[in-house]
Amino acid sequence: MAIPKKINLALQGGGAHGAFTWGVLDWFLEDNRFSIDAITGTSAGAMNAVVLASGMESGGETGARDALEAFWQAVSEEARFSPIQRSPLDVLLGNWSLDHSPSYLYFDVLSRFASPYEFNPLNVNPLRDVVESMVDFDRVHACSGVKLFIAATNVFTGKIRVFSREEVTLDAVMASACLPQLYQAVEIDGEPYWDGGYMGNPPLYPLFYQTETPDVVLIQINPVERREVPRSAREIVNRLNEITFNSTLLRELRAIDFVTRLIEDGKLSDEEYTKVHMHRIFASELKPLQASSKLNAEWAFLTELRDLGRQTAKDWLDQNFDAIGKRSTIDLRDEFS
């Protein structure tokens, strides 16, 4: 049997769309041709990362797959009691969006005029209970086979904080997923934190400084490019969020391209600097999904995204496996031309 190739994983955040990432991870863990050296994640990506690490420590690849499925099932079960549900018309038409849900529309308007400190003074967050019940953080800390990096944004300084595996706690994971329109800032060591996506979705640099594995597989769930002008207020806000949450990632990709060109031109030594091989897994089927569907945690929707992730990962591996360890499968120069 061939020795598995080492990779690093970079997991984007995106609410319920993180179930797509679950599917990709599930296929990688089943396929067994990869050995995961490190994972960097933000928001839903951070949750997928800690669940995988906890499950892997207790039961290897099979334990990680079981843990991921149990986690997303628990998320779906908790969502059944949410007042925000699809409208009957959307259910009839098979539309996963919440855009026509009266409760979603009410909450959307409310969040523009009131903060979570006002409409949720007790700071109730059912997702926190799910993570606490499904993740054994002692196992996460003990999972020495996988390096882990979770990102959050410091509200005071506006800078990113990356929590390493030994530092990852329930608070760190919830800080990484703390959208300020929905939840109160998460305080850690006297500092308040918001969603890590504002400063890194996800951050790539820990993979270069803390590992020697050159191959980074980005599992992307937020589209970078859209070829239509947003016209409604909601479309404009959604597109602004996509641009904001992708901006730091694009800057890091540009830096990778710059260093790669310097190495190729002989201006930097490849003995001192690692030539990074960048790869990306993304499904075009995610593009048409409305941003409101990121709050839809119905099991049928989550499993549809999971299956899409599995199939996308399978197709990507069939086309690109031989490139791992040799070259990038993203043309970064073309990305920025």
BALOBA-1460 file (C-alpha; in Angstrom, 3 decimals):
// residues 337
<rec num="1" residu="m" x="0.000" y="0.000" z="0.000"/>
<rec num="2" residu="a" x="1.311" y="3.436" z="-0.988"/>
<rec num="3" residu="i" x="2.345" y="5.847" z="1.751"/>
<rec num="4" residu="p" x="-0.316" y="8.596" z="2.119"/>
<rec num="5" residu="k" x="0.696" y="12.002" z="0.840"/>
<rec num="6" residu="k" x="0.918" y="14.765" z="3.434"/>
<rec num="7" residu="i" x="-1.329" y="17.805" z="3.052"/>
<rec num="8" residu="n" x="-2.416" y="20.820" z="5.032"/>
<rec num="9" residu="l" x="-6.065" y="21.824" z="5.015"/>
<rec num="10" residu="a" x="-7.495" y="25.365" z="5.062"/>
<rec num="11" residu="l" x="-11.204" y="25.406" z="5.962"/>
<rec num="12" residu="q" x="-13.364" y="28.449" z="5.279"/>
<rec num="13" residu="g" x="-16.315" y="29.498" z="7.392"/>
<rec num="14" residu="g" x="-19.836" y="29.837" z="6.052"/>
<rec num="15" residu="g" x="-22.491" y="28.660" z="8.489"/>
<rec num="16" residu="a" x="-24.537" y="25.688" z="7.321"/>
<rec num="17" residu="h" x="-22.560" y="25.664" z="4.080"/>
<rec num="18" residu="g" x="-19.785" y="24.191" z="6.222"/>
<rec num="19" residu="a" x="-21.569" y="20.880" z="5.629"/>
<rec num="20" residu="f" x="-19.956" y="20.963" z="2.172"/>
<rec num="21" residu="t" x="-16.584" y="20.941" z="3.940"/>
<rec num="22" residu="w" x="-17.828" y="18.047" z="6.078"/>
<rec num="23" residu="g" x="-18.406" y="16.111" z="2.866"/>
<rec num="24" residu="v" x="-14.936" y="16.872" z="1.529"/>
<rec num="25" residu="l" x="-13.328" y="15.809" z="4.811"/>
<rec num="26" residu="d" x="-15.470" y="12.684" z="4.902"/>
<rec num="27" residu="w" x="-14.222" y="11.637" z="1.473"/>
<rec num="28" residu="f" x="-10.579" y="12.386" z="2.302"/>
<rec num="29" residu="l" x="-10.827" y="10.325" z="5.496"/>
<rec num="30" residu="e" x="-12.482" y="7.438" z="3.642"/>
<rec num="31" residu="d" x="-10.169" y="7.551" z="0.620"/>
<rec num="32" residu="n" x="-7.085" y="7.245" z="2.840"/>
<rec num="33" residu="r" x="-4.594" y="8.565" z="0.280"/>
<rec num="34" residu="f" x="-3.867" y="11.664" z="2.371"/>
<rec num="35" residu="s" x="-2.247" y="12.211" z="5.739"/>
<rec num="36" residu="i" x="-3.390" y="15.490" z="7.296"/>
<rec num="37" residu="d" x="-0.447" y="17.351" z="8.787"/>
<rec num="38" residu="a" x="-2.263" y="20.538" z="9.867"/>
<rec num="39" residu="i" x="-5.629" y="22.275" z="9.652"/>
<rec num="40" residu="t" x="-6.384" y="25.968" z="9.805"/>
<rec num="41" residu="g" x="-10.023" y="26.970" z="10.129"/>
<rec num="42" residu="t" x="-12.425" y="29.805" z="10.800"/>
<rec num="43" residu="s" x="-16.036" y="29.748" z="12.036"/>
<rec num="44" residu="a" x="-17.716" y="26.605" z="10.629"/>
<rec num="45" residu="g" x="-14.265" y="25.594" z="9.404"/>
<rec num="46" residu="a" x="-12.980" y="25.825" z="12.977"/>
<rec num="47" residu="m" x="-15.840" y="23.627" z="14.176"/>
<rec num="48" residu="n" x="-15.164" y="21.022" z="11.509"/>
<rec num="49" residu="a" x="-11.489" y="21.104" z="12.498"/>
<rec num="50" residu="v" x="-11.953" y="20.550" z="16.231"/>
<rec num="51" residu="v" x="-14.605" y="17.870" z="15.687"/>
<rec num="52" residu="l" x="-12.260" y="16.031" z="13.319"/>
<rec num="53" residu="a" x="-9.346" y="16.275" z="15.774"/>
<rec num="54" residu="s" x="-11.473" y="15.074" z="18.699"/>
<rec num="55" residu="g" x="-12.829" y="12.132" z="16.717"/>
<rec num="56" residu="m" x="-9.460" y="11.209" z="15.243"/>
<rec num="57" residu="e" x="-7.834" y="11.064" z="18.663"/>
<rec num="58" residu="s" x="-10.476" y="8.637" z="19.923"/>
<rec num="59" residu="g" x="-10.933" y="6.484" z="16.830"/>
<rec num="60" residu="g" x="-8.632" y="7.384" z="13.948"/>
<rec num="61" residu="e" x="-10.103" y="8.191" z="10.537"/>
<rec num="62" residu="t" x="-13.283" y="6.242" z="11.279"/>
<rec num="63" residu="g" x="-13.703" y="8.056" z="14.585"/>
<rec num="64" residu="a" x="-13.251" y="11.410" z="12.829"/>
<rec num="65" residu="r" x="-15.900" y="10.556" z="10.220"/>
<rec num="66" residu="d" x="-18.344" y="9.411" z="12.903"/>
<rec num="67" residu="a" x="-17.707" y="12.533" z="14.974"/>
<rec num="68" residu="l" x="-18.332" y="14.849" z="12.028"/>
<rec num="69" residu="e" x="-21.627" y="13.163" z="11.182"/>
<rec num="70" residu="a" x="-22.759" y="13.219" z="14.819"/>
<rec num="71" residu="f" x="-21.864" y="16.900" z="15.104"/>
<rec num="72" residu="w" x="-23.844" y="17.972" z="12.057"/>
<rec num="73" residu="q" x="-26.768" y="15.819" z="13.157"/>
<rec num="74" residu="a" x="-26.727" y="17.602" z="16.520"/>
<rec num="75" residu="v" x="-26.644" y="20.982" z="14.757"/>
<rec num="76" residu="s" x="-29.673" y="19.953" z="12.711"/>
<rec num="77" residu="e" x="-31.558" y="18.690" z="15.740"/>
<rec num="78" residu="e" x="-30.958" y="21.955" z="17.601"/>
<rec num="79" residu="a" x="-32.117" y="23.948" z="14.560"/>
<rec num="80" residu="r" x="-35.500" y="22.226" z="14.629"/>
<rec num="81" residu="f" x="-36.429" y="24.427" z="17.584"/>
<rec num="82" residu="s" x="-35.325" y="27.665" z="15.935"/>
<rec num="83" residu="p" x="-38.089" y="30.189" z="15.179"/>
<rec num="84" residu="i" x="-36.374" y="30.891" z="11.848"/>
<rec num="85" residu="q" x="-37.598" y="28.285" z="9.348"/>
<rec num="86" residu="r" x="-38.251" y="28.140" z="5.610"/>
<rec num="87" residu="s" x="-41.548" y="29.483" z="4.363"/>
<rec num="88" residu="p" x="-44.152" y="26.921" z="3.155"/>
<rec num="89" residu="l" x="-43.680" y="28.203" z="-0.405"/>
<rec num="90" residu="d" x="-39.915" y="27.641" z="-0.300"/>
<rec num="91" residu="v" x="-40.477" y="24.154" z="1.113"/>
<rec num="92" residu="l" x="-42.911" y="23.435" z="-1.743"/>
<rec num="93" residu="l" x="-40.492" y="24.744" z="-4.377"/>
<rec num="94" residu="g" x="-37.481" y="22.999" z="-2.840"/>
<rec num="95" residu="n" x="-35.710" y="26.309" z="-2.229"/>
<rec num="96" residu="w" x="-33.230" y="26.146" z="0.667"/>
<rec num="97" residu="s" x="-33.205" y="29.941" z="1.110"/>
<rec num="98" residu="l" x="-34.822" y="31.692" z="4.079"/>
<rec num="99" residu="d" x="-35.383" y="34.926" z="2.154"/>
<rec num="100" residu="h" x="-39.162" y="34.530" z="2.217"/>
<rec num="101" residu="s" x="-39.383" y="33.375" z="5.824"/>
<rec num="102" residu="p" x="-41.339" y="35.969" z="7.889"/>
<rec num="103" residu="s" x="-39.306" y="35.162" z="11.004"/>
<rec num="104" residu="y" x="-36.007" y="35.513" z="9.111"/>
<rec num="105" residu="l" x="-37.083" y="38.824" z="7.587"/>
<rec num="106" residu="y" x="-38.161" y="40.123" z="10.998"/>
<rec num="107" residu="f" x="-34.850" y="39.132" z="12.570"/>
<rec num="108" residu="d" x="-32.900" y="40.568" z="9.632"/>
<rec num="109" residu="v" x="-34.545" y="43.963" z="10.144"/>
<rec num="110" residu="l" x="-34.177" y="43.748" z="13.933"/>
<rec num="111" residu="s" x="-30.421" y="43.076" z="13.689"/>
<rec num="112" residu="r" x="-29.976" y="46.343" z="11.776"/>
<rec num="113" residu="f" x="-31.498" y="48.407" z="14.578"/>
<rec num="114" residu="a" x="-30.667" y="46.455" z="17.729"/>
<rec num="115" residu="s" x="-27.494" y="44.717" z="18.859"/>
<rec num="116" residu="p" x="-27.277" y="41.233" z="20.412"/>
<rec num="117" residu="y" x="-26.644" y="42.996" z="23.736"/>
<rec num="118" residu="e" x="-30.190" y="44.359" z="23.413"/>
<rec num="119" residu="f" x="-32.233" y="41.580" z="21.803"/>
<rec num="120" residu="n" x="-30.281" y="38.749" z="23.465"/>
<rec num="121" residu="p" x="-29.112" y="40.139" z="26.839"/>
<rec num="122" residu="l" x="-28.642" y="36.645" z="28.304"/>
<rec num="123" residu="n" x="-26.317" y="35.786" z="25.412"/>
<rec num="124" residu="v" x="-28.107" y="32.540" z="24.579"/>
<rec num="125" residu="n" x="-26.312" y="30.589" z="21.847"/>
<rec num="126" residu="p" x="-27.626" y="27.042" z="21.245"/>
<rec num="127" residu="l" x="-24.665" y="26.296" z="18.984"/>
<rec num="128" residu="r" x="-22.330" y="26.708" z="21.947"/>
<rec num="129" residu="d" x="-24.163" y="23.911" z="23.748"/>
<rec num="130" residu="v" x="-23.827" y="21.693" z="20.668"/>
<rec num="131" residu="v" x="-20.077" y="22.243" z="20.401"/>
<rec num="132" residu="e" x="-19.600" y="21.718" z="24.131"/>
<rec num="133" residu="s" x="-21.510" y="18.424" z="24.068"/>
<rec num="134" residu="m" x="-19.935" y="17.066" z="20.870"/>
<rec num="135" residu="v" x="-16.257" y="18.042" z="21.235"/>
<rec num="136" residu="d" x="-13.877" y="16.618" z="23.829"/>
<rec num="137" residu="f" x="-11.266" y="19.360" z="24.055"/>
<rec num="138" residu="d" x="-8.903" y="17.157" z="26.074"/>
<rec num="139" residu="r" x="-8.821" y="14.853" z="23.052"/>
<rec num="140" residu="v" x="-8.276" y="17.827" z="20.756"/>
<rec num="141" residu="h" x="-5.241" y="18.869" z="22.814"/>
<rec num="142" residu="a" x="-3.959" y="15.297" z="22.790"/>
<rec num="143" residu="c" x="-4.321" y="14.880" z="19.010"/>
<rec num="144" residu="s" x="-0.612" y="15.303" z="18.304"/>
<rec num="145" residu="g" x="-0.926" y="13.839" z="14.808"/>
<rec num="146" residu="v" x="-2.724" y="16.928" z="13.504"/>
<rec num="147" residu="k" x="-1.603" y="20.520" z="14.103"/>
<rec num="148" residu="l" x="-4.576" y="22.836" z="14.579"/>
<rec num="149" residu="f" x="-4.989" y="26.595" z="14.112"/>
<rec num="150" residu="i" x="-8.227" y="28.467" z="14.833"/>
<rec num="151" residu="a" x="-8.678" y="32.153" z="13.937"/>
<rec num="152" residu="a" x="-10.621" y="34.929" z="15.691"/>
<rec num="153" residu="t" x="-10.594" y="38.730" z="15.377"/>
<rec num="154" residu="n" x="-9.619" y="40.864" z="18.373"/>
<rec num="155" residu="v" x="-12.264" y="43.592" z="18.706"/>
<rec num="156" residu="f" x="-9.932" y="45.980" z="20.555"/>
<rec num="157" residu="t" x="-6.978" y="45.804" z="18.158"/>
<rec num="158" residu="g" x="-8.609" y="44.682" z="14.905"/>
<rec num="159" residu="k" x="-5.852" y="42.078" z="14.606"/>
<rec num="160" residu="i" x="-6.141" y="38.368" z="14.032"/>
<rec num="161" residu="r" x="-5.431" y="35.911" z="16.819"/>
<rec num="162" residu="v" x="-4.615" y="32.356" z="15.896"/>
<rec num="163" residu="f" x="-5.151" y="29.745" z="18.606"/>
<rec num="164" residu="s" x="-2.905" y="26.707" z="18.275"/>
<rec num="165" residu="r" x="-4.125" y="23.214" z="19.167"/>
<rec num="166" residu="e" x="-2.975" y="23.485" z="22.769"/>
<rec num="167" residu="e" x="-4.791" y="26.825" z="23.157"/>
<rec num="168" residu="v" x="-8.073" y="25.816" z="21.535"/>
<rec num="169" residu="t" x="-11.001" y="25.932" z="23.938"/>
<rec num="170" residu="l" x="-14.761" y="26.127" z="23.638"/>
<rec num="171" residu="d" x="-14.484" y="29.922" z="23.921"/>
<rec num="172" residu="a" x="-11.891" y="30.053" z="21.129"/>
<rec num="173" residu="v" x="-14.132" y="28.093" z="18.768"/>
<rec num="174" residu="m" x="-17.160" y="30.246" z="19.575"/>
<rec num="175" residu="a" x="-15.071" y="33.401" z="19.144"/>
<rec num="176" residu="s" x="-14.039" y="32.167" z="15.711"/>
<rec num="177" residu="a" x="-17.734" y="31.928" z="14.765"/>
<rec num="178" residu="c" x="-18.970" y="35.069" z="16.535"/>
<rec num="179" residu="l" x="-20.830" y="37.232" z="14.036"/>
<rec num="180" residu="p" x="-21.299" y="40.555" z="15.863"/>
<rec num="181" residu="q" x="-24.793" y="41.122" z="14.444"/>
<rec num="182" residu="l" x="-25.957" y="37.872" z="16.050"/>
<rec num="183" residu="y" x="-23.848" y="37.253" z="19.161"/>
<rec num="184" residu="q" x="-22.102" y="39.178" z="21.889"/>
<rec num="185" residu="a" x="-18.310" y="39.269" z="21.629"/>
<rec num="186" residu="v" x="-16.570" y="36.300" z="23.251"/>
<rec num="187" residu="e" x="-14.142" y="37.343" z="25.974"/>
<rec num="188" residu="i" x="-10.865" y="35.421" z="26.313"/>
<rec num="189" residu="d" x="-8.175" y="36.555" z="28.768"/>
<rec num="190" residu="g" x="-9.927" y="39.912" z="29.100"/>
<rec num="191" residu="e" x="-10.008" y="40.555" z="25.337"/>
<rec num="192" residu="p" x="-13.206" y="40.503" z="23.214"/>
<rec num="193" residu="y" x="-13.279" y="38.536" z="19.955"/>
<rec num="194" residu="w" x="-15.471" y="38.383" z="16.850"/>
<rec num="195" residu="d" x="-15.574" y="36.033" z="13.881"/>
<rec num="196" residu="g" x="-12.139" y="35.157" z="12.520"/>
<rec num="197" residu="g" x="-13.358" y="35.598" z="8.961"/>
<rec num="198" residu="y" x="-12.857" y="39.361" z="9.153"/>
<rec num="199" residu="m" x="-9.078" y="38.910" z="9.338"/>
<rec num="200" residu="g" x="-8.533" y="35.436" z="7.916"/>
<rec num="201" residu="n" x="-10.997" y="33.095" z="6.252"/>
<rec num="202" residu="p" x="-8.976" y="31.067" z="6.905"/>
<rec num="203" residu="p" x="-5.442" y="32.301" z="7.710"/>
<rec num="204" residu="l" x="-2.803" y="30.441" z="5.720"/>
<rec num="205" residu="y" x="0.407" y="31.752" z="7.273"/>
<rec num="206" residu="p" x="0.424" y="29.375" z="10.307"/>
<rec num="207" residu="l" x="0.765" y="26.487" z="7.855"/>
<rec num="208" residu="f" x="4.001" y="27.953" z="6.469"/>
<rec num="209" residu="y" x="5.612" y="28.788" z="9.795"/>
<rec num="210" residu="q" x="4.519" y="25.758" z="11.809"/>
<rec num="211" residu="t" x="4.716" y="22.901" z="9.289"/>
<rec num="212" residu="e" x="7.100" y="21.637" z="6.625"/>
<rec num="213" residu="t" x="4.329" y="20.334" z="4.355"/>
<rec num="214" residu="p" x="4.243" y="22.401" z="1.133"/>
<rec num="215" residu="d" x="0.790" y="21.338" z="-0.105"/>
<rec num="216" residu="v" x="-2.202" y="23.380" z="1.086"/>
<rec num="217" residu="v" x="-5.718" y="22.330" z="0.085"/>
<rec num="218" residu="l" x="-8.149" y="25.225" z="0.476"/>
<rec num="219" residu="i" x="-11.759" y="24.099" z="0.897"/>
<rec num="220" residu="q" x="-13.599" y="27.188" z="-0.253"/>
<rec num="221" residu="i" x="-17.302" y="27.791" z="0.322"/>
<rec num="222" residu="n" x="-17.493" y="31.560" z="-0.234"/>
<rec num="223" residu="p" x="-17.387" y="32.598" z="-3.911"/>
<rec num="224" residu="v" x="-14.671" y="35.086" z="-4.807"/>
<rec num="225" residu="e" x="-16.175" y="36.184" z="-8.114"/>
<rec num="226" residu="r" x="-19.751" y="36.942" z="-9.196"/>
<rec num="227" residu="r" x="-20.547" y="38.295" z="-12.632"/>
<rec num="228" residu="e" x="-23.721" y="40.181" z="-11.768"/>
<rec num="229" residu="v" x="-24.295" y="43.505" z="-10.028"/>
<rec num="230" residu="p" x="-26.189" y="43.139" z="-6.713"/>
<rec num="231" residu="r" x="-29.231" y="45.409" z="-6.784"/>
<rec num="232" residu="s" x="-31.408" y="44.694" z="-3.755"/>
<rec num="233" residu="a" x="-30.323" y="45.835" z="-0.281"/>
<rec num="234" residu="r" x="-29.896" y="42.224" z="0.828"/>
<rec num="235" residu="e" x="-27.855" y="41.319" z="-2.263"/>
<rec num="236" residu="i" x="-25.553" y="44.289" z="-1.658"/>
<rec num="237" residu="v" x="-24.975" y="43.326" z="1.995"/>
<rec num="238" residu="n" x="-24.358" y="39.699" z="1.046"/>
<rec num="239" residu="r" x="-21.828" y="40.626" z="-1.641"/>
<rec num="240" residu="l" x="-20.039" y="43.003" z="0.728"/>
<rec num="241" residu="n" x="-19.751" y="40.174" z="3.250"/>
<rec num="242" residu="e" x="-18.291" y="37.837" z="0.606"/>
<rec num="243" residu="i" x="-15.738" y="40.446" z="-0.451"/>
<rec num="244" residu="t" x="-14.809" y="41.219" z="3.158"/>
<rec num="245" residu="f" x="-14.472" y="37.595" z="4.173"/>
<rec num="246" residu="n" x="-12.320" y="36.755" z="1.133"/>
<rec num="247" residu="s" x="-10.082" y="39.830" z="1.196"/>
<rec num="248" residu="t" x="-7.377" y="38.582" z="3.577"/>
<rec num="249" residu="l" x="-7.317" y="35.195" z="1.850"/>
<rec num="250" residu="l" x="-6.695" y="36.889" z="-1.512"/>
<rec num="251" residu="r" x="-3.863" y="38.946" z="-0.011"/>
<rec num="252" residu="e" x="-2.203" y="35.805" z="1.318"/>
<rec num="253" residu="l" x="-2.582" y="34.067" z="-2.045"/>
<rec num="254" residu="r" x="-0.973" y="37.074" z="-3.730"/>
<rec num="255" residu="a" x="1.933" y="36.886" z="-1.266"/>
<rec num="256" residu="i" x="2.353" y="33.172" z="-1.991"/>
<rec num="257" residu="d" x="2.505" y="33.909" z="-5.717"/>
<rec num="258" residu="f" x="5.074" y="36.665" z="-5.121"/>
<rec num="259" residu="v" x="7.377" y="34.421" z="-3.076"/>
<rec num="260" residu="t" x="6.959" y="31.558" z="-5.568"/>
<rec num="261" residu="r" x="8.069" y="33.798" z="-8.435"/>
<rec num="262" residu="l" x="11.109" y="34.973" z="-6.454"/>
<rec num="263" residu="i" x="12.095" y="31.340" z="-5.791"/>
<rec num="264" residu="e" x="11.600" y="30.384" z="-9.435"/>
<rec num="265" residu="d" x="13.670" y="33.385" z="-10.552"/>
<rec num="266" residu="g" x="16.472" y="32.402" z="-8.188"/>
<rec num="267" residu="k" x="16.125" y="35.552" z="-6.077"/>
<rec num="268" residu="l" x="15.220" y="33.520" z="-3.002"/>
<rec num="269" residu="s" x="16.805" y="30.246" z="-1.939"/>
<rec num="270" residu="d" x="14.481" y="27.235" z="-2.035"/>
<rec num="271" residu="e" x="16.530" y="25.897" z="0.884"/>
<rec num="272" residu="e" x="15.453" y="28.795" z="3.089"/>
<rec num="273" residu="y" x="11.957" y="29.353" z="1.690"/>
<rec num="274" residu="t" x="9.298" y="26.748" z="1.010"/>
<rec num="275" residu="k" x="7.678" y="26.749" z="-2.397"/>
<rec num="276" residu="v" x="4.014" y="26.352" z="-1.502"/>
<rec num="277" residu="h" x="1.747" y="24.185" z="-3.648"/>
<rec num="278" residu="m" x="-1.755" y="25.670" z="-3.506"/>
<rec num="279" residu="h" x="-4.871" y="23.662" z="-4.296"/>
<rec num="280" residu="r" x="-8.547" y="24.558" z="-4.082"/>
<rec num="281" residu="i" x="-11.771" y="22.582" z="-3.805"/>
<rec num="282" residu="f" x="-14.903" y="24.522" z="-4.664"/>
<rec num="283" residu="a" x="-18.254" y="23.556" z="-6.182"/>
<rec num="284" residu="s" x="-20.031" y="25.868" z="-8.602"/>
<rec num="285" residu="e" x="-23.309" y="24.569" z="-7.153"/>
<rec num="286" residu="l" x="-22.621" y="26.672" z="-4.038"/>
<rec num="287" residu="k" x="-22.765" y="29.939" z="-5.970"/>
<rec num="288" residu="p" x="-26.544" y="30.116" z="-6.519"/>
<rec num="289" residu="l" x="-27.297" y="29.487" z="-2.843"/>
<rec num="290" residu="q" x="-28.571" y="32.593" z="-1.090"/>
<rec num="291" residu="a" x="-26.651" y="33.855" z="1.946"/>
<rec num="292" residu="s" x="-29.704" y="33.228" z="4.144"/>
<rec num="293" residu="s" x="-29.340" y="29.491" z="3.489"/>
<rec num="294" residu="k" x="-26.238" y="29.592" z="5.691"/>
<rec num="295" residu="l" x="-28.717" y="29.683" z="8.587"/>
<rec num="296" residu="n" x="-30.692" y="26.709" z="7.283"/>
<rec num="297" residu="a" x="-29.593" y="23.610" z="9.189"/>
<rec num="298" residu="e" x="-32.294" y="21.210" z="8.007"/>
<rec num="299" residu="w" x="-30.866" y="17.703" z="7.807"/>
<rec num="300" residu="a" x="-31.928" y="17.262" z="4.177"/>
<rec num="301" residu="f" x="-30.007" y="20.410" z="3.224"/>
<rec num="302" residu="l" x="-26.936" y="19.484" z="5.253"/>
<rec num="303" residu="t" x="-26.752" y="16.008" z="3.753"/>
<rec num="304" residu="e" x="-27.208" y="17.426" z="0.254"/>
<rec num="305" residu="l" x="-24.227" y="19.700" z="0.874"/>
<rec num="306" residu="r" x="-22.285" y="16.783" z="2.372"/>
<rec num="307" residu="d" x="-22.922" y="14.643" z="-0.696"/>
<rec num="308" residu="l" x="-21.898" y="17.530" z="-2.942"/>
<rec num="309" residu="g" x="-18.682" y="17.862" z="-0.949"/>
<rec num="310" residu="r" x="-17.927" y="14.149" z="-1.201"/>
<rec num="311" residu="q" x="-18.487" y="14.080" z="-4.964"/>
<rec num="312" residu="t" x="-16.501" y="17.276" z="-5.513"/>
<rec num="313" residu="a" x="-13.600" y="15.892" z="-3.467"/>
<rec num="314" residu="k" x="-13.689" y="12.606" z="-5.378"/>
<rec num="315" residu="d" x="-13.662" y="14.361" z="-8.752"/>
<rec num="316" residu="w" x="-10.897" y="16.714" z="-7.634"/>
<rec num="317" residu="l" x="-8.746" y="13.841" z="-6.382"/>
<rec num="318" residu="d" x="-9.199" y="11.872" z="-9.597"/>
<rec num="319" residu="q" x="-7.922" y="14.862" z="-11.566"/>
<rec num="320" residu="n" x="-5.251" y="16.258" z="-9.246"/>
<rec num="321" residu="f" x="-3.870" y="13.570" z="-6.933"/>
<rec num="322" residu="d" x="-0.657" y="13.149" z="-8.945"/>
<rec num="323" residu="a" x="0.092" y="16.875" z="-8.567"/>
<rec num="324" residu="i" x="0.209" y="16.698" z="-4.761"/>
<rec num="325" residu="g" x="3.825" y="17.084" z="-3.648"/>
<rec num="326" residu="k" x="4.909" y="18.351" z="-7.087"/>
<rec num="327" residu="r" x="3.077" y="21.510" z="-8.109"/>
<rec num="328" residu="s" x="0.116" y="23.806" z="-7.489"/>
<rec num="329" residu="t" x="-3.211" y="23.123" z="-9.154"/>
<rec num="330" residu="i" x="-4.257" y="26.791" z="-8.830"/>
<rec num="331" residu="d" x="-2.759" y="29.228" z="-11.307"/>
<rec num="332" residu="l" x="-2.245" y="32.093" z="-8.872"/>
<rec num="333" residu="r" x="-0.912" y="34.395" z="-11.561"/>
<rec num="334" residu="d" x="-4.108" y="33.921" z="-13.531"/>
<rec num="335" residu="e" x="-6.114" y="34.592" z="-10.349"/>
<rec num="336" residu="f" x="-4.701" y="38.112" z="-10.092"/>
<rec num="337" residu="s" x="-4.256" y="38.975" z="-13.759"/>
